[in-house]
Amino acid sequence: MGFCPTYGRISRFGLISYANSLDKIGILSKHVEDIIPVFNAVAGADNKDPTCITDTLKLKKSMSQKKFKIGLISESFGVYVADYIKEQLRELITLIKNKHEVSEVSLPCAFKYGVPAYYIIATSEASTNLSKFCGLRYGIQTDPKTKTFSDFFSEVRSHNLGKEAKRRILLGTYARMAGYRDEYYLKATKIRRLIIDEYKEAFKKYDVLISPTTPICAPLFSEISRMDVVENYLFDQLTVGPNLAGLPHASIPFAKFGEMPLGLMVVSDHYTEQELIDFLFEIEKVGKKNGI
C-alpha cells in the first residue's frame, strides 16, 4: 500500500523536485502497522524546507472503535471504471456498513477538471524545475567547449531526457509562456482552489472519502504500449484530486481480480493522518478476509 501525508508534513529537502506545489514524500508498506514508525521518524519541522509544517504529530496504533462516517465518491461508478471494480467496491460497502455509516458524495469539480488542472500545474512547475538538468552542473555532462550554450543545452536534453519527460517539459513551457499563462496556468490554479473548497465542504460531513484507486486493474506492459497519451493520463482521474488539494490519502488493497490486487483510495482532511491510519486498519481487516 502507499501512504501519502498532508502536504508539508514531511520535509522535501533533498528530494529532486518535479512540481513544488504538488510534491509529497510518502511511505510504501505491506502492512498498515509498518507505516507508523517510518512516519514518526521522517515527519516533522525542517528549517531547510519553508513549506514544512511545524506540527509534531506522532502516529500510534489506536484501539479506537470509532464509527466512521464514510463518503463513497459517486464518480467511482462512472462509465470509465471497470465493472469488476464496481462489483468489488459494492461488496466492500456491504461489509463495512455493518459497523460504519456510508453514503454517497459527489465531487464534480475534482472529477471534471482535476486531470487537466493537474497536468497544467504539474508540467508548468516541472518545466522550470527540470531546466537545471542541462549538463553543466546537473545531468549527464559532455564537453561544452566547442558549442554555444543553447546548442549544448539542447543536445544534452534531447539525447538524455525520456520521451515522457520531454512531453511534460514542452507542455509546461507552453502553458507558462507570456501569451498563454493567464489562459492556462492561472485558470488551473483557480480550479485547484475550487477543488480544495469542494473537499473541505465534504469533510464537514464525512471523516473519510473512498473510491477505487484506478479505473481498471494494473495493466500488462503490452497493454500499456497500446494506450495513447490521453488514456494514460486518465488513469489519474481518481487520484489527482487529493494531490491537488494537498490532502492525506492512501491506496490500500481491498480485493482481488484474478491474482491481481485492487486498490482502494482513502482520503481524509488536512492534518488528520491518525484518523486515516485508524480507518486503514479497518480496511486491512477486510482485505485479509479477501485473501489480500
NUKOLTI-365227 format. One line per 3 residues: number of its first residue (from 1); for each residue x, y, z of N, C-alpha, C. Coordinates in pm, whole numbers, plus 32768, in hexadecimal, padded with zeros to 4 digits. Layout:
REM residues N
NUM = X Y Z X Y Z X Y Z; ...
//
This chain:
REM residues 292
1 = 8055 7F8A 8000 8000 8000 8000 8059 807C 8000; 801C 80EC 7FDA 8065 816A 7FDB 801E 81CE 8034; 806A 8212 8088 8033 8274 80E6 8071 82FC 80C9
4 = 801D 8360 80B2 804D 83E6 808F 8014 844B 80F2; 8068 848F 813F 8036 84EA 81A7 800A 8571 816F; 7FDD 85C8 81C7 7FBC 8652 81A4 8036 8697 8168
7 = 8020 86ED 8105 808D 873A 80C9 80D7 8787 8136; 815A 8777 813C 81AB 87BD 819E 81C3 8770 821E; 8184 86FC 822D 8196 86AC 82A7 8223 8671 82AE
10 = 8259 8649 823A 82E0 8612 8233 8336 8670 81DE; 83AA 8692 820F 8403 86ED 81C8 8427 86B8 813E; 842A 8714 80DD 8453 86F0 8055 84E5 870F 803A
13 = 852E 873A 80A2 85BB 875A 808F 8607 86DC 8064; 864F 86E7 7FF5 8698 8675 7FBF 864F 862C 7F51; 85CD 8649 7F42 857E 860C 7ED8 859A 8651 7E53
16 = 85A8 8606 7DE8 85B2 8642 7D63 8529 8675 7D3D; 851A 86F8 7D30 8496 8734 7D1C 845F 8713 7C92; 83DE 86F3 7C92 8393 86E6 7C14 8333 875D 7C0B
19 = 82D3 8764 7C67 8277 87D5 7C6D 826C 8800 7D00; 82A8 8871 7D21 82B8 8899 7DAE 8236 889C 7DFD; 81CB 88CC 7DC0 814E 88DB 7E0B 8101 8858 7E15
22 = 8133 87EF 7DD5 80EF 876D 7DD7 8143 8700 7E17; 81C7 870F 7E17 8220 86A5 7E46 820A 8688 7EDA; 81FC 8609 7EF9 81F3 85DB 7F84 8241 8558 7F8F
25 = 8280 8543 8001 82C6 84C5 8019 8268 8468 8065; 8252 83F1 802E 81F9 8390 806C 8242 8314 8099; 81F5 82B2 80C4 822D 8237 80FC 81EB 81BF 80B9
28 = 823D 8160 808E 820B 80E1 8058 821B 8075 80C2; 81B6 8020 80D0 81BB 7FBB 8139 8160 7F46 8114; 8180 7ED0 8148 8129 7E5C 8136 80B7 7E5B 819D
31 = 80CF 7E9A 8211 806D 7E9A 827D 805B 7F27 82B4; 7FE1 7F46 82DD 7FC3 7FCA 8314 801B 7FE8 838C; 802D 7F87 83E2 8079 7F9B 845D 8108 7FCB 8442
34 = 8142 7F9E 83D1 81CD 7FC2 83B2 81DC 8055 8388; 816E 8095 8363 8173 8122 833C 8194 817A 83B4; 8162 8152 8428 8169 81A8 849F 81F8 81CC 84C7
37 = 8254 816B 84DC 82DB 8192 8506 8327 81E0 849D; 830E 81C3 841D 8354 820D 83B3 8323 829E 83B1; 82A0 82B0 83B7 8268 8338 83BA 829F 8386 8431
40 = 82A0 8349 84A6 82CE 838E 851F 8362 83B4 8516; 83AE 8368 84C5 843D 8384 84B6 8457 83F6 8454; 8406 8401 83EB 8426 8462 8381 83D1 84E1 8383
43 = 835E 84DF 83C6 8307 8556 83C9 833A 85BB 842F; 831A 8639 8417 833F 86A1 8477 837C 871B 8434; 838D 8783 8483 83BE 8803 844F 844E 87F9 841D
46 = 846D 884A 83B6 84F4 884E 837F 850C 88DB 834A; 856D 8922 8385 8586 89AC 835A 85C4 89B5 82CF; 85E5 8943 8293 8619 8943 820A 85AA 8935 81A2
49 = 852E 8925 81D2 84BA 891E 8178 8451 8980 81AC; 8443 89F5 816C 83E6 8A5B 819D 8353 8A32 8195; 8333 89CA 8148 82A8 899C 813F 8287 8934 81AA
52 = 82E8 890C 81FA 82D4 88A3 825D 8289 88DB 82D7; 8221 8896 8302 81D1 88C5 8373 8218 88A2 83F6; 81F7 88EC 845F 823D 88DC 84DF 81F8 887B 853E
55 = 8183 884A 851A 813C 87EC 856F 8191 876F 8585; 8192 873C 8601 81E6 86C7 8622 8191 864C 863B; 8134 862F 85E2 80DD 85BA 85F0 812E 8539 85F5
58 = 8109 84E0 8650 8140 845A 8655 80CC 83F7 8648; 80D4 83A3 85E3 806B 833F 85CF 8078 82CF 8635; 8009 828F 8653 8009 821B 86AC 7FA1 81B8 867A
61 = 7FB0 813B 86A4 7F4D 80D5 8682 7EDA 80E3 86E4; 7E71 8124 86B6 7E00 8141 870E 7DA6 80C7 871C; 7D6E 80B6 8791 7D0D 804B 87AB 7C7F 8082 87A3
64 = 7C71 80F5 8764 7BEF 8138 875A 7B8A 80E2 870F; 7B10 80DF 8742 7AA3 8098 8701 7A43 80FC 86BF; 7A7B 8169 868E 7A2D 81D6 8655 79D5 81A7 85E2
67 = 795C 81DC 85DE 7904 81C5 856B 791F 8235 8507; 795E 8213 8499 7984 8277 8435 790D 82A0 83DF; 790C 8320 83BB 78AF 8351 8356 78FB 8353 82D2
70 = 78D1 82FD 8277 791C 82E4 81FC 78D0 831D 8185; 7914 836C 8136 78DA 839F 80BB 790B 834E 8044; 78B0 8306 8004 78D1 82BA 7F8A 78C3 831A 7F14
73 = 7931 8339 7ED3 792E 839A 7E66 78DE 8360 7DF1; 7870 83A2 7DD0 7812 836C 7D6D 7851 835E 7CE3; 78B4 83B3 7CC5 78F8 83A7 7C44 7946 8325 7C36
76 = 7955 82DB 7CA6 7996 8258 7CA2 794C 81F6 7C48; 78CC 8212 7C32 787B 81B9 7BE0 7868 81F0 7B53; 78C6 8248 7B2A 78C1 827E 7AA3 78DA 8213 7A3A
79 = 78BB 8235 79BF 78C4 81D2 7952 7953 81A7 7938; 79B5 81F9 7961 7A41 81D8 7947 7A79 8175 79AD; 7A2E 8158 7A19 7A5A 80F8 7A7E 7A27 806C 7A59
82 = 7A81 800A 7A5A 7A60 7F82 7A30 79F3 7F46 7A88; 799D 7EF4 7A4B 792D 7EB7 7A94 795C 7E60 7B08; 79CC 7E18 7AF4 79FA 7DBF 7B5F 7A2A 7E0D 7BD9
85 = 7A5B 7E88 7BC4 7A82 7EDC 7C35 7A05 7F10 7C7C; 79A1 7F39 7C30 7924 7F67 7C6D 78E5 7EF8 7CC2; 78E9 7E7E 7C8E 78AE 7E0C 7CD6 78F7 7DF4 7D5B
88 = 797C 7DF6 7D57 79C9 7DE1 7DD2 79B4 7E54 7E34; 79A5 7ECC 7E00 798E 7F40 7E57 7907 7F34 7E9E; 78A2 7F06 7E55 781E 7EF3 7E93 7825 7E89 7F00
91 = 7872 7E20 7EE9 7881 7DB8 7F4F 78C6 7DEF 7FCC; 792C 7E44 7FB5 7970 7E82 8026 7910 7ED8 8078; 78BD 7F27 8033 785E 7F7E 8078 77FD 7F2B 80CB
94 = 77D1 7EBC 8094 7776 7E63 80DE 77B6 7E33 8160; 7836 7E13 815B 787C 7DE1 81D1 7890 7E4E 823B; 78BB 7EC5 8211 78DB 7F2C 8274 785F 7F75 82A6
97 = 77EF 7F67 8260 7774 7FA7 828E 7743 7F6C 8311; 7770 7EF3 8331 7749 7EB5 83AF 777E 7F04 8427; 77EA 7F4C 8413 782A 7F93 8482 782D 802A 846E
100 = 7838 8055 83F0 784B 80E4 83D4 77D8 811C 8381; 77CE 819E 8381 7765 81E3 8336 779B 820A 82AC; 7756 81DE 8242 7786 81F7 81B9 7717 8237 8167
103 = 7739 82A1 8121 76DC 82DE 80C1 772D 831C 8050; 76EA 8339 7FE2 7730 836E 7F6C 7743 8405 7F74; 77B3 8433 7F3D 77D0 84C1 7F32 7808 84DB 7EA7
106 = 77E3 854A 7E6C 7814 856C 7DE6 787D 85D9 7DEE; 78E8 85C8 7D9F 7951 862E 7D94 795F 8653 7CFF; 78FC 8699 7CCA 78FA 86B2 7C38 7970 8703 7C05
109 = 799B 8767 7C50 7A0B 87BA 7C20 7A8C 876A 7C1B; 7AA6 871C 7C84 7B21 86CC 7C89 7B28 8669 7C17; 7AB7 862F 7BF3 7AB9 85C6 7B8D 7AAA 85FC 7AFF
112 = 7A6E 8670 7AF0 7A61 86A9 7A69 7ADE 86F4 7A40; 7B1B 873C 7AA0 7B8B 8793 7A7F 7C0F 876A 7ABE; 7C0E 8701 7B12 7C87 86DA 7B5B 7CFC 86B8 7B02
115 = 7CE6 8661 7A9F 7D55 8635 7A49 7D90 86A9 79F8; 7D3D 86FA 79B1 7D7B 8769 7967 7DC0 87CE 79C1; 7D84 87EC 7A36 7DC3 884B 7A93 7E48 8814 7AC6
118 = 7E47 8793 7AE9 7EC2 8755 7B1B 7F32 875A 7AB4; 7F14 8734 7A39 7F7F 872D 79D5 7FB1 87B6 79AA; 7F5D 881B 79B1 7F8E 88A2 7993 7FE9 88D3 7A03
121 = 7FBF 88C2 7A80 8010 88F0 7AF1 8091 889F 7AFC; 8083 881A 7AF5 80F8 87C3 7B05 8160 87DA 7A98; 8134 87E0 7A1A 8195 87F0 79AD 81D2 887C 79AC
124 = 8184 88E0 79D5 81BB 8969 79DC 822C 896F 7A43; 8215 8934 7AB7 827C 8936 7B1E 82F1 88DB 7AF9; 82D2 886C 7AB6 833D 8810 7A8E 8398 884D 7A25
127 = 835F 8899 79C9 83B2 88D5 7960 8418 8935 799C; 83F4 8974 7A0C 8452 89CC 7A52 84B8 897A 7AA1; 8487 891B 7AEF 84E0 88CC 7B45 8545 887A 7AF6
130 = 851A 8843 7A85 8573 87EA 7A3A 85D3 8836 79DF; 85C7 88B9 79DB 8624 8906 7985 86B3 8900 79B9; 86C2 88DF 7A39 874A 88D8 7A70 8798 885F 7A3B
133 = 8751 87FD 7A03 8795 8789 79CC 87C1 87A8 793C; 8826 87FC 7933 8853 882C 78B0 88E1 87FE 7891; 891D 87AC 78E9 89A1 8776 78CE 8A14 87CB 78FF
136 = 89F7 883B 793F 8A64 888C 7976 8A7E 8866 7A07; 8A1B 8881 7A5D 8A2B 885C 7AE9 89E2 87D9 7B08; 896D 87C6 7ACB 891D 874E 7AE3 8904 8706 7A5F
139 = 88F2 8683 7A69 88D4 8634 79F2 8952 85FD 79B2; 893F 85AF 7948 89B0 8573 7900 8A03 85E0 78BD; 8A87 85D8 78CA 8ADE 8642 7898 8B31 8613 7821
142 = 8B42 866F 77C4 8B9D 8659 7753 8BF7 86D5 774A; 8C51 86D5 76EB 8CAE 8746 76DC 8C67 87BC 7699; 8C56 882C 76E0 8C0B 889E 76A8 8C62 8902 765B
145 = 8CE3 88E9 7651 8D3F 8951 7622 8D25 897D 7594; 8CF9 8923 753E 8CEC 8945 74B0 8C5E 896F 748A; 8C07 8982 74EE 8B7A 89A0 74D0 8B4E 8A1D 751A
148 = 8AE5 8A60 74E1 8AA4 8ACB 752D 8A51 8A8B 759B; 8A2A 8ADD 75FD 89DA 8AA6 766B 8958 8A69 7639; 8914 8AAF 75DD 8894 8A7E 75AB 88A3 89F7 7564
151 = 890B 89EA 7512 8922 896C 74CB 8943 88FD 752D; 8998 891C 758E 89C0 88B8 75F1 8947 888D 7644; 88FC 88EE 7674 8884 88D6 76C4 8822 887B 7679
154 = 8807 889F 75FB 87A7 8854 75AA 87D7 87C6 758E; 8858 87B9 7572 8891 8735 7553 8888 86D7 75CB; 88B1 8707 7640 88B0 86B3 76B8 8822 8687 76DA
157 = 87C3 86E4 76D5 873A 86C4 76FB 86F4 866E 7691; 8711 8687 7613 86D5 8637 75A8 8700 85A6 75AD; 877F 858F 75CC 87B6 8508 75CB 879A 84BA 764B
160 = 8785 84FF 76BA 8783 84B9 773B 86FF 84BD 7787; 86A5 8516 7764 8622 8514 77A5 85C7 84B2 775C; 856F 8470 77A7 8513 8410 776B 84A0 8455 7723
163 = 8456 8407 76D8 83E8 843D 7685 837F 8482 76DB; 8357 8442 774B 82F0 847D 779F 8322 84FB 77E5; 83A0 84FB 7810 83D9 8573 784F 83D8 85E8 77ED
166 = 83FE 85CE 7770 83FD 8638 770B 8370 866B 76F3; 8310 860F 76ED 8285 8638 76D5 8256 8696 7744; 8275 8673 77C1 8245 86C5 7831 828E 874B 7837
169 = 830C 874C 7816 8356 87CB 7813 831D 8828 77A8; 8300 87F1 7732 82C8 8842 76C6 823E 8877 76E9; 81E9 8821 7723 8163 884C 774C 816B 88BC 77B4
172 = 81C3 88A9 7816 81D1 890B 7880 820A 898F 7850; 826B 8988 77F7 82A7 8A02 77C0 823F 8A51 7770; 81EE 8A09 7724 8184 8A49 76D5 811F 8A8E 7731
175 = 80F7 8A48 779C 8092 8A7F 77F8 80C5 8AF8 7844; 8149 8B04 7853 8182 8B74 789E 81A8 8BEB 7846; 819F 8BDA 77C3 81C5 8C47 7769 816D 8CC2 7780
178 = 81A5 8D36 7768 8160 8DB4 7786 80D3 8DBA 774A; 80C3 8D88 76D1 8042 8D91 768F 7FDB 8D2D 76BF; 8007 8CCA 770B 7FAB 8C5E 7733 7FA1 8C4B 77CA
181 = 7FF4 8C91 7818 7FF7 8C7B 78A8 7F6F 8C94 78EA; 7F2F 8D05 78C7 7EAC 8D22 7901 7E43 8CBE 78D3; 7E50 8C94 7855 7DEC 8C3B 7819 7DF1 8BAE 7854
184 = 7E69 8B80 787A 7E77 8AF5 78A6 7EA2 8AEB 7939; 7F1A 8B1A 7958 7F51 8B02 79DE 7EFD 8B45 7A4B; 7EDC 8BC5 7A3A 7E91 8C0B 7AA2 7E04 8BD1 7AB2
187 = 7DC7 8BA8 7A44 7D43 8B68 7A4D 7D4C 8AE4 7A98; 7DB7 8A9A 7A80 7DC9 8A19 7AC4 7DD9 8A2D 7B5B; 7E20 8A96 7B83 7E30 8AB0 7C13 7DAC 8AD9 7C53
190 = 7D57 8B1F 7C08 7CD2 8B43 7C3C 7C7A 8AC6 7C4A; 7C87 8A6B 7BEB 7C3C 89ED 7BF5 7C6C 899D 7C6D; 7CEF 899E 7C87 7D22 8958 7CFD 7CE1 8990 7D7C
193 = 7CD0 8A12 7D84 7C8F 8A4E 7DF8 7BFF 8A1B 7E07; 7BB7 8A10 7D97 7B2E 89DD 7D99 7B2B 894B 7DC6; 7B8E 88FC 7D99 7B96 8870 7DC1 7BB0 8863 7E57
196 = 7C0A 88B6 7E8C 7C25 88B5 7F1C 7BA5 88D5 7F69; 7B5C 893C 7F3E 7ADF 8963 7F81 7A79 88F2 7F7C; 7A77 88AA 7F0D 7A18 883A 7EFD 7A36 87CB 7F60
199 = 7AB5 87AA 7F70 7ADC 8744 7FD2 7ABD 8773 8060; 7ADF 87F1 807E 7AC9 8824 8106 7A34 8821 812A; 79E0 883C 80CA 794F 8835 80E2 7924 87A6 80FF
202 = 795D 8746 80B7 793C 86B9 80CD 7968 868B 8158; 79DA 86BD 8186 7A0D 8692 8208 79C2 86D1 827E; 7967 872C 8262 790E 875C 82CC 78AC 86EE 82F6
205 = 7895 868F 829B 7834 8624 82B3 7877 859D 82C7; 78E9 8585 8283 7927 8500 8283 79B1 8502 82C4; 79D6 8490 82FF 7A5C 847F 8336 7AC0 845B 82C9
208 = 7A96 8403 826E 7AEB 83D8 81FF 7A98 83CD 8181; 7ADB 83DA 810F 7A9C 83C5 808D 7AE1 8350 804A; 7A94 82FC 8005 7ACF 8287 7FC5 7AA6 827D 7F33
211 = 7AFE 823E 7EE6 7AE4 8221 7E58 7B49 81B7 7E2E; 7B3A 817A 7DB8 7BA7 8126 7D85 7C22 817C 7D6D; 7C97 8140 7D6F 7D12 818B 7D53 7D22 81A3 7CBD
214 = 7D04 813D 7C6D 7D0F 8147 7BDC 7C90 8111 7B9C; 7C71 813A 7B21 7BF5 810E 7AE2 7BF8 807D 7AB2; 7C70 8042 7AA4 7C7C 7FB6 7A7E 7CEB 7F76 7AD2
217 = 7CF3 7EF3 7ACA 7D62 7EAC 7B0B 7DE5 7ED1 7AC7; 7E55 7EC2 7B0E 7ED7 7EE5 7AD4 7EEA 7E9E 7A4E; 7F04 7EE9 79E2 7F13 7EAD 795D 7F9B 7E6C 7949
220 = 7FA2 7E14 78E7 8021 7DD8 78C0 8072 7E3F 7870; 80F5 7E2A 786A 8149 7E85 781B 811D 7E87 7789; 80F4 7E15 7756 80C7 7E0E 76CA 8048 7E60 76B5
223 = 7FF3 7E67 771B 7F78 7EB6 7711 7F97 7F4B 771A; 7FF7 7F6F 776E 801D 7FFC 777C 8053 8032 76F8; 809F 7FDF 76B1 80DC 800C 7633 8074 802C 75C9
226 = 7FFB 7FF6 75D9 7F91 8010 7577 7F39 8087 759E; 7F52 80C1 7613 7F02 8131 7642 7F3E 81B5 7612; 7EE6 8215 75F0 7F1A 8298 75C8 7F31 82EF 7643
229 = 7F66 8367 762E 7F8B 83C0 769C 7F12 83E3 76F2; 7EA3 8405 76B2 7E2B 842E 76FC 7DF8 83BB 7753; 7DF8 8341 771F 7DCC 82CE 776E 7E27 82BA 77E8
232 = 7EA8 82CD 77D5 7F05 82C3 7847 7EE7 832D 78B0; 7ED0 83A8 7885 7EB8 8415 78E3 7E33 8401 792D; 7DCE 83C6 78EA 7D4C 83B1 792A 7D52 8347 7998
235 = 7DBF 82FB 799F 7DD3 829E 7A0E 7DD9 82EA 7A92; 7DFC 836A 7A8B 7E0A 83BC 7B04 7D86 83FB 7B30; 7D1B 83DD 7AEC 7C9A 841D 7B06 7C71 8415 7B99
238 = 7C8B 83A5 7BD9 7C5C 838E 7C61 7CC3 83B8 7CCB; 7D39 83E1 7CA2 7DA3 83FE 7D03 7DD5 848E 7D02; 7DBB 84DA 7C97 7DF4 8560 7C91 7DB3 85C2 7CF2
241 = 7D33 85AC 7D13 7CEC 8608 7D6B 7D30 861B 7DF2; 7D4A 85AE 7E3C 7D8E 85BC 7EBD 7E19 85FB 7EB1; 7E5E 85DD 7E43 7EE3 8616 7E2F 7EDC 86AC 7E19
244 = 7E7E 86D9 7DC6 7E6C 8768 7DAE 7E47 87B2 7E30; 7DF6 8770 7E83 7DC7 87AF 7EFF 7E29 87A1 7F72; 7E95 8754 7F61 7EF8 8742 7FCA 7EC4 86EF 803F
247 = 7E63 8697 8025 7E22 864A 808F 7E6D 85C8 80AC; 7E67 8596 8127 7E9F 8512 8143 7E48 84A6 8103; 7E87 8444 80C6 7E3A 83D9 8086 7E8F 835C 807E
250 = 7E4F 82EE 8062 7E96 826E 805A 7E50 8213 7FF8; 7E9D 81BC 7FB9 7E66 8152 7F65 7E83 80CE 7FA9; 7E1A 8081 7FC2 7E2A 8003 800B 7DE0 7F93 7FC1
253 = 7E1D 7F1E 7FB1 7DD8 7EAF 7F6F 7D5E 7E83 7FC1; 7CEC 7E6F 7F7E 7C75 7E46 7FC7 7C32 7DCB 7F8A; 7C59 7DA7 7F10 7C1E 7D32 7ECE 7C7D 7D06 7E5F
256 = 7C58 7C9A 7E1A 7CA8 7C68 7DAB 7C55 7C57 7D2E; 7C98 7C67 7CBB 7C5D 7C43 7C3A 7CBB 7BDE 7BFC; 7C92 7B60 7BFE 7CF0 7AF6 7BDA 7D5A 7AEF 7C47
259 = 7DD8 7AFE 7C1E 7E45 7AFF 7C7F 7E77 7B8C 7C9E; 7E36 7BF0 7C63 7E64 7C7A 7C72 7E15 7CC4 7CDD; 7E59 7D10 7D33 7E12 7D5D 7D9B 7DCD 7DD8 7D60
262 = 7D60 7DFF 7D9D 7D1A 7E7A 7D7A 7D2A 7EDC 7DED; 7D47 7F59 7DCD 7D64 7FBC 7E33 7CED 8015 7E54; 7CE1 8036 7ED3 7C7C 8095 7F02 7CC3 8117 7F27
265 = 7C95 8187 7EF0 7CCC 820A 7F13 7C7C 8241 7F89; 7CC3 8260 7FF4 7C84 8298 806C 7CC0 8322 8084; 7C69 8387 8094 7C95 8412 80A5 7C5A 8448 8127
268 = 7CAA 8492 8173 7C77 84D5 81EA 7C9B 8569 81E6; 7C68 85B5 8244 7C7E 8645 8246 7D10 8666 8268; 7D39 86E2 824D 7DC1 870E 826E 7DE3 86F2 8300
271 = 7E5B 86C0 8317 7E93 86AA 839D 7E49 863F 83EE; 7E03 85E4 83AB 7DBB 8579 83F3 7DF5 84F0 83D1; 7E79 84E6 83CE 7EBA 8467 83AD 7E97 83F8 840F
274 = 7E83 841A 848F 7E60 83B2 84F0 7DD8 8374 84D0; 7D7A 83C8 84AA 7CF6 8396 8484 7CFF 833F 8407; 7D52 8368 83A9 7D67 831B 832F 7DA2 8292 8350
277 = 7E07 828E 83A5 7E45 8210 83CE 7DDF 81B5 8413; 7D8E 81EE 846B 7D28 819F 84B3 7CC8 815C 8450; 7CA2 81A6 83E8 7C46 816D 8385 7C8C 8105 832F
280 = 7D0B 811A 8310 7D55 80B8 82C0 7D5C 8031 8308; 7D68 8034 838B 7D65 7FB6 83D6 7CE1 7F6C 83C0; 7C74 7FB8 83B7 7BF1 7F7A 839F 7BEC 7F38 8315
283 = 7C22 7F7B 82B1 7C22 7F44 8229 7C81 7ECE 8220; 7CF0 7ED4 8268 7D50 7E66 8266 7D10 7DE5 8299; 7CB8 7DF0 82FB 7C71 7D79 832F 7C1C 7D3B 82C1
286 = 7BD7 7D90 8276 7B85 7D5F 8205 7BDD 7D1D 819C; 7C50 7D5C 817D 7CAB 7D25 8119 7CDD 7C9B 813E; 7CF9 7C87 81BF 7D29 7C04 81EC 7CBE 7B99 81D7
289 = 7C40 7BBE 81EA 7BD3 7B60 81D2 7BC7 7B3C 813F; 7BF1 7B9B 80E8 7BED 7B83 8057 7C6F 7B49 8021; 7CC7 7B1F 807B 7D43 7AE0 8051 7DAF 7B3C 8021
292 = 7DA7 7BBD 8046 7E0C 7C20 801D 7E83 7C18 807C
//
